[in-house]
Amino acid sequence: MTAAHVHGREGCLDLLERLSEYLDGDLDPSVRAAIEGHFSDCEPCVAFLRSLRNTVAHVGELPRPSLPEDLRRACLETYERRCREG
């Protein structure tokens, strides 16, 4: 970390606002490069990214709960009705 960078200030907050887009690969290459530059200078943000990636991976491994049949049916009926009303 350079002397000019202090973790938790504006650069870190800007990064957090774009982190989901960064992980999804939905950023303009120049913005992505700026974020990666930030990571090269901010170990706490790198640690947060690592933790977030681990969390996403673990949540993705959880079994999906099934909805009770009556709730599933009610959701589908509501969706179909709103599509018709359009």
Secondary structure, 3 states (H helix, E strand, C coil): CCCCCCCCCHHHHHHHHHHHHHHHCCCCHHHHHHHHHHHCCCHHHHHHHHHHHHHHHHHHHCCCCCCCHHHHHHHHHHHHHHHHHC
